[in-house]
């Protein structure tokens, strides 16, 4: 039939959307042993999450940081030390980061 539609019409497979984890399952990334969340304070006293840093015990520098965090006597003190050593960098996704040549 000329107008019959099939699941593979025009050699295109239907798109399968990823499913969220079922209740009770964690939302862990493969290989992640811990996370450090990065947030900004909001005016109403809340937090706006910017992202999370994944720590993997199989990566030497991640393991060093993970061990330092886990062995800390005071999580608040060790996170404060970490904040003081954190280096932030900003890059635009379009690559236009102010490094153009001054040709004129």
Secondary structure, DSSP 4 states (H G I P E B T S, - for coil): -TT---TTGGG-PPP-PPPPPPTT---PPTT--EEEEEEEE-TTS-EEEEEEEEE-TTSHHHHHHHHHHHT-S-HHHHHHHHHHH-------TTS-SS------
